[in-house]
Amino acid sequence: MLRAEFIEIIANGESSGIEFKRDDIRPEDLAKEVVALANFQGGRVLLGVEDDGTISGIQRYNLEEWVMNVFRDKIHPFINPYYEEILIDEKRVAIVTIEQGTSKPYVVRHNGQERIYIRIGTTSRDATREQQARLHESGGMLHAEALPVSGTTIASLDMERVKSYLFDIIGDPEHPTSEEQWIQRLIGLGFLTKLNNGNVACTILGLISFGIAPRRYLPQAGIRLMVFDGLDKTYRAFMDEILDGSLFNRVRRTDAGNLENIDDGLIEKLSNMIRPFISEEGSTINTGMQRERVWFYPWEAIRETIINTIAHRDWTRSVDIEIVVYSDRIEILSPGPLTNSMTVEKMKAGQRSPRNPLLVSLLRDYGYVDARGMGVRTKVIPLMRQQNHIDPEFLVTEDFFKTTLYRKRDG
């Protein structure tokens, strides 16, 4: 590290990626700071610097070996840091650089216990249950869609809708004949999971896909639709509703082999509710003596964006998907950031990284997702360019991923 860079770091003070510590820190305390940084976005620990930025210098003998022993003995999985020392005003300071971890969650092992820490601002704190779930998910150790939903049983599922999926959508030739057989079949499909006490509960996947009133057990299972007569939420709201219900339609296969819809799922209910606010009857009458509908946005682009939001939302976030229609645009918010190393640029290029792969498979079975899974690149962007001549906008934060579709501007 160059002297100028070091001086700038000291001047800026501690941050989400910078921690100052004396070198007489206890091993478990150093491990705590390292684990918190690795579980966040990486960063640096400066040893020999006081909390206020005063340089006290290294006092511990053979500090590098001591630091490496802390990493070996206290941190799991193993992290290989970059260690360097710099001389400032005749005092030596150690800089320990930690990259963002790829095997999250990292833990501190001390006194026979393991603790998970995460960086919040300038402090390192115990990770909450929700934060731990996100770390497990980002590290590829679990998918939140497979987690059990407290208070649910097989009775929480609409079994007629489940049967519709098994027999009419995927053509399963085996028909369970007892509740125990059904439980085993649904566990195999990932719709139920066995608990430690021997009981079964719905997974998030099973409940949102085929549950009866899923929001009763999982409050974030709904989709909030808001419509405003203006450019922001201060204008009068035409609508503000939270939709609840199973995602998928209940259908049956006719004798002719065609699928007949019996009861709409949440996706179709949402589509029907939003349609009047993004289109209007035109002046042209078609051959069926009906007025042609004029769309303010390409309908396929809206549907694709909504499906993507459902498919990739972060179920560890206790908020609903939010769809807001303004007079000049539609904003669709998906709880949680993009997965792992995915970026907007990679998404636009067609790279795929499903957060909820089992749900994506169900969406594909019902025909909502094609085999390529490249809807942003092949549908949303080109359709918006073709009809409205405005590219969609994508915004990523730590809390949400937002897609904005703009209505075609006059002139």
C-alpha positions in Angstrom: 0.0 0.0 0.0 1.3 3.5 -0.9 1.7 6.0 1.9 -0.8 8.4 0.2 -3.5 5.7 0.1 -2.9 4.9 3.8 -3.1 8.6 4.8 -6.4 8.9 2.9 -7.8 5.8 4.6 -6.9 7.2 8.0 -8.4 10.6 7.1 -11.7 9.1 6.1 -12.0 7.0 9.3 -13.7 3.7 9.9 -16.4 2.5 7.5 -18.2 -0.6 6.3 -14.9 -1.8 4.9 -12.3 -0.3 7.2 -11.6 -1.2 10.9 -9.0 0.3 13.1 -7.5 -1.8 16.0 -4.6 -1.8 18.4 -2.4 -4.8 18.0 -3.1 -6.0 21.5 -6.6 -7.1 20.4 -7.7 -10.6 21.6 -7.6 -13.3 18.9 -11.4 -13.8 19.0 -12.0 -10.1 18.6 -9.8 -9.9 15.5 -11.6 -13.0 14.1 -14.9 -11.2 14.7 -13.9 -8.2 12.6 -12.5 -10.4 9.8 -15.6 -12.7 9.6 -17.9 -9.7 9.6 -16.0 -8.1 6.6 -15.8 -11.4 4.7 -19.5 -12.0 5.2 -20.1 -8.5 3.8 -18.0 -7.1 1.0 -14.5 -7.6 2.3 -12.3 -4.8 3.6 -9.2 -4.1 5.7 -8.2 -4.2 9.3 -5.5 -1.8 10.3 -3.5 -3.0 13.3 -1.6 -0.3 15.2 -4.3 2.4 14.8 -6.6 3.7 17.5 -10.3 4.1 17.0 -9.9 7.9 16.4 -7.2 7.3 13.7 -4.2 8.0 15.9 -1.3 5.8 14.9 0.0 3.9 17.9 2.1 1.5 15.9 2.7 -2.3 16.2 3.8 -3.5 19.7 3.3 -7.2 19.4 6.3 -9.4 18.6 6.1 -11.3 15.3 2.6 -9.9 14.5 2.3 -11.5 11.1 2.6 -15.0 12.5 0.1 -14.2 15.2 -2.4 -12.9 12.7 -2.0 -16.0 10.5 -2.6 -18.2 13.5 -5.8 -16.4 14.3 -7.0 -17.0 10.8 -6.1 -20.7 11.0 -7.5 -21.3 14.5 -10.5 -19.0 14.8 -12.1 -18.5 11.4 -14.0 -21.1 9.4 -14.0 -21.7 6.4 -10.4 -20.8 6.0 -9.6 -17.3 4.6 -6.2 -16.5 3.2 -5.6 -12.7 3.9 -3.1 -10.3 2.3 -0.8 -9.1 5.0 1.5 -6.1 4.7 3.2 -3.5 6.9 3.9 0.2 6.3 6.1 2.6 8.1 4.4 5.9 9.0 6.3 8.5 11.1 8.7 5.9 12.4 5.8 3.6 13.5 4.8 0.4 11.8 1.2 -0.4 11.0 -0.1 -3.7 9.7 -2.8 -3.8 7.0 -4.8 -7.1 6.8 -6.9 -7.2 3.6 -9.8 -9.6 3.4 -11.7 -10.2 0.1 -15.4 -10.7 0.1 -15.9 -14.4 0.9 -17.3 -16.9 -1.6 -18.0 -19.6 1.1 -20.4 -17.7 3.3 -21.3 -17.7 6.1 -17.9 -17.4 7.8 -17.9 -18.1 11.5 -15.7 -17.4 14.5 -14.9 -20.6 16.5 -14.2 -19.8 20.1 -14.8 -21.7 23.4 -16.5 -24.6 21.5 -19.0 -22.3 19.9 -19.5 -20.8 16.4 -20.8 -17.3 15.9 -21.7 -15.5 12.7 -21.0 -11.8 12.4 -21.9 -9.2 9.7 -20.8 -5.7 9.1 -23.3 -3.0 9.7 -21.9 0.5 9.1 -18.7 0.8 11.2 -19.6 -2.0 13.6 -19.5 -5.8 13.5 -22.6 -7.5 14.9 -24.1 -10.9 15.4 -26.1 -11.8 12.3 -29.8 -12.1 12.8 -31.7 -15.3 11.7 -32.7 -13.6 8.5 -29.2 -12.3 7.8 -27.8 -15.8 8.4 -30.3 -17.3 5.9 -29.1 -14.8 3.3 -25.5 -15.7 4.0 -26.3 -19.4 3.6 -28.1 -18.7 0.4 -25.4 -16.4 -1.1 -22.8 -19.1 -0.2 -24.8 -21.7 -2.1 -25.5 -23.8 1.1 -29.3 -23.5 0.8 -32.2 -22.0 -1.2 -34.6 -20.1 0.9 -37.5 -21.6 -1.1 -36.8 -24.9 0.6 -37.2 -23.5 4.2 -40.2 -24.7 6.3 -43.0 -22.2 7.0 -43.9 -22.3 10.7 -47.5 -23.3 11.6 -48.2 -25.0 8.3 -49.2 -28.6 7.5 -50.3 -30.5 4.5 -53.8 -29.1 5.2 -52.4 -25.6 4.3 -52.1 -26.7 0.7 -54.9 -26.6 -1.9 -54.7 -30.3 -2.8 -57.0 -29.9 -5.8 -54.5 -27.4 -7.2 -51.6 -29.7 -6.4 -53.4 -32.6 -8.2 -54.0 -30.3 -11.1 -50.3 -29.7 -11.3 -49.3 -33.4 -11.0 -51.9 -34.9 -13.3 -52.8 -32.2 -15.8 -49.6 -30.1 -16.1 -46.8 -32.7 -15.8 -48.8 -35.9 -16.4 -47.6 -37.8 -13.4 -48.7 -41.4 -13.9 -48.6 -42.3 -10.1 -51.6 -41.3 -8.0 -51.0 -41.5 -4.2 -53.9 -43.2 -2.4 -53.2 -42.3 1.2 -52.1 -39.2 3.1 -48.8 -40.8 3.9 -48.2 -41.4 0.3 -49.1 -37.8 -0.5 -46.8 -36.5 2.1 -43.8 -38.6 0.8 -44.6 -37.4 -2.8 -44.8 -33.8 -1.8 -41.6 -34.0 0.2 -39.9 -35.4 -2.9 -41.2 -32.5 -4.9 -40.0 -30.0 -2.4 -43.5 -28.8 -1.4 -43.3 -30.2 2.1 -40.4 -30.8 4.4 -39.9 -33.0 7.5 -39.2 -31.1 10.8 -36.9 -32.3 13.6 -39.9 -33.3 15.7 -41.1 -35.7 13.0 -44.0 -33.5 11.8 -44.1 -32.0 8.3 -44.6 -28.4 7.2 -45.0 -26.6 3.9 -41.8 -25.2 2.3 -41.9 -21.6 1.1 -42.1 -23.1 -2.4 -45.1 -25.3 -1.7 -47.0 -22.6 0.2 -46.6 -19.8 -2.3 -47.3 -22.1 -5.3 -50.3 -24.1 -4.0 -51.1 -22.7 -0.5 -54.5 -21.7 0.8 -54.1 -18.0 1.8 -50.3 -18.1 2.0 -50.0 -14.7 3.7 -51.6 -16.1 6.8 -48.4 -18.0 7.5 -45.9 -16.1 5.3 -46.8 -12.3 5.3 -44.4 -11.5 2.4 -46.1 -14.0 0.1 -48.4 -11.4 -1.4 -48.0 -8.9 -4.2 -48.9 -5.3 -3.6 -50.4 -3.4 -6.5 -50.6 0.4 -6.4 -51.9 2.7 -9.1 -51.5 6.5 -8.9 -52.9 9.3 -11.0 -49.7 11.2 -11.2 -45.9 11.0 -11.2 -45.4 10.0 -7.5 -47.2 8.5 -4.5 -48.5 11.9 -3.3 -51.2 11.8 -6.0 -54.6 10.1 -5.6 -54.4 6.4 -5.5 -56.8 4.5 -7.9 -55.8 1.3 -6.2 -53.7 0.0 -3.3 -54.3 -3.7 -2.7 -52.3 -6.7 -1.6 -53.1 -9.9 -3.5 -53.0 -13.2 -1.8 -53.3 -16.7 -3.0 -51.6 -19.6 -4.8 -49.4 -18.5 -7.7 -50.7 -21.1 -10.2 -54.0 -21.7 -11.9 -56.1 -24.8 -11.2 -56.6 -26.4 -14.6 -57.9 -29.7 -16.0 -57.1 -31.5 -19.2 -60.1 -32.0 -21.5 -60.8 -35.2 -23.5 -59.3 -33.4 -26.5 -56.1 -33.0 -24.6 -56.3 -29.2 -24.1 -55.9 -27.4 -20.8 -59.0 -25.7 -19.4 -58.6 -23.1 -16.7 -60.9 -23.6 -13.7 -59.5 -21.1 -11.1 -57.0 -18.3 -11.6 -53.8 -18.2 -9.6 -52.1 -15.1 -8.3 -50.2 -14.4 -11.5 -53.4 -14.3 -13.6 -55.4 -12.4 -11.0 -52.6 -9.7 -11.0 -52.6 -9.6 -14.8 -56.4 -9.0 -14.9 -56.2 -6.3 -12.3 -53.4 -4.3 -13.8 -54.6 -4.5 -17.4 -57.1 -1.7 -17.3 -54.5 0.8 -16.0 -51.9 0.1 -18.8 -54.2 0.0 -21.8 -57.4 1.4 -23.2 -59.9 0.6 -25.9 -58.9 2.1 -29.2 -61.0 3.6 -32.0 -60.4 0.7 -34.4 -62.9 -2.1 -34.6 -61.7 -5.6 -35.6 -63.3 -8.3 -37.6 -65.0 -9.6 -34.5 -66.8 -6.3 -34.1 -64.7 -5.5 -31.0 -62.6 -2.4 -30.4 -58.8 -3.1 -30.6 -57.1 -2.5 -27.3 -54.2 0.1 -27.2 -51.4 -0.8 -24.9 -49.3 1.9 -23.2 -46.5 -0.7 -22.7 -45.7 -4.0 -24.5 -47.7 -6.5 -22.5 -45.2 -9.3 -22.9 -42.5 -7.0 -21.4 -44.7 -6.4 -18.3 -45.5 -10.0 -17.9 -41.9 -11.1 -18.3 -40.8 -8.5 -15.7 -43.4 -9.6 -13.2 -42.6 -13.3 -13.7 -38.8 -12.6 -13.2 -39.6 -10.7 -10.0 -41.6 -13.6 -8.7 -39.0 -16.1 -9.7 -36.0 -14.3 -8.2 -37.2 -12.5 -5.2 -35.4 -13.0 -1.9 -37.7 -14.9 0.5 -35.6 -14.0 3.5 -36.9 -10.4 3.2 -40.2 -9.8 5.0 -41.8 -7.5 2.5 -44.1 -8.0 -0.5 -43.3 -7.7 -4.1 -44.4 -4.2 -5.0 -45.8 -3.1 -8.4 -46.6 0.6 -8.8 -48.2 2.1 -11.8 -47.7 5.9 -12.3 -49.0 8.1 -15.1 -45.6 7.9 -16.9 -44.1 4.6 -15.8 -44.4 1.2 -14.0 -42.0 0.4 -11.2 -41.6 -3.3 -10.2 -39.7 -3.9 -6.9 -38.3 -7.3 -6.1 -37.2 -7.8 -2.5 -33.5 -8.4 -2.1 -30.5 -7.6 -4.4 -29.3 -9.6 -7.4 -27.9 -13.0 -6.5 -24.3 -13.7 -5.8 -22.0 -12.0 -8.4 -24.8 -11.2 -10.8 -24.8 -7.6 -12.0 -27.2 -5.6 -14.3 -24.6 -5.8 -17.1 -24.5 -9.6 -16.8 -28.3 -9.8 -16.7 -28.6 -7.7 -19.8 -26.0 -9.9 -21.5 -28.2 -13.0 -20.8 -26.4 -14.5 -17.9 -28.6 -16.6 -15.6 -28.4 -17.1 -11.9 -31.7 -18.3 -10.4 -32.2 -17.6 -6.7 -35.2 -20.0 -6.5 -34.4 -22.8 -9.0 -37.3 -25.1 -7.9 -39.8 -22.2 -8.4 -38.3 -21.5 -11.8 -38.9 -25.1 -12.8 -42.6 -24.8 -11.8 -42.9 -21.6 -13.7 -41.5 -23.4 -16.7 -43.9 -26.3 -16.3 -46.8 -23.8 -16.4 -45.3 -22.1 -19.5 -44.4 -18.8 -17.8 -40.7 -19.2 -18.4 -39.0 -20.5 -21.5 -36.2 -22.9 -21.6 -33.5 -20.2 -22.2 -34.5 -18.1 -19.2 -33.2 -14.9 -20.9 -36.4 -12.9 -20.9 -34.7 -9.5 -20.0 -32.4 -9.7 -23.0 -34.8 -11.4 -25.5 -38.1 -9.8 -24.5 -38.1 -6.9 -22.1 -35.4 -4.7 -23.6 -36.2 -5.3 -27.3 -39.9 -5.0 -26.8 -39.6 -1.7 -24.9 -37.3 -0.3 -27.5 -39.6 -1.4 -30.3 -42.8 0.0 -28.9 -41.9 2.8 -26.5 -38.5 3.7 -27.8 -37.2 3.8 -24.2 -35.0 1.2 -22.5 -36.0 -0.1 -19.2 -34.1 1.1 -16.2 -32.6 -1.3 -13.5 -31.6 -0.2 -10.0 -29.9 -2.5 -7.5 -29.6 -1.8 -3.8 -28.9 -4.0 -0.8 -32.6 -4.1 -0.1 -34.3 -4.5 -3.5 -34.0 -4.8 -7.3 -36.2 -2.3 -9.2 -37.2 -2.4 -12.8 -38.7 0.7 -14.3 -40.7 0.6 -17.6 -41.5 4.0 -19.1 -44.6 4.8 -21.0 -44.0 6.1 -24.6 -43.5 9.9 -24.5 -45.7 12.0 -26.7 -44.0 13.3 -29.8 
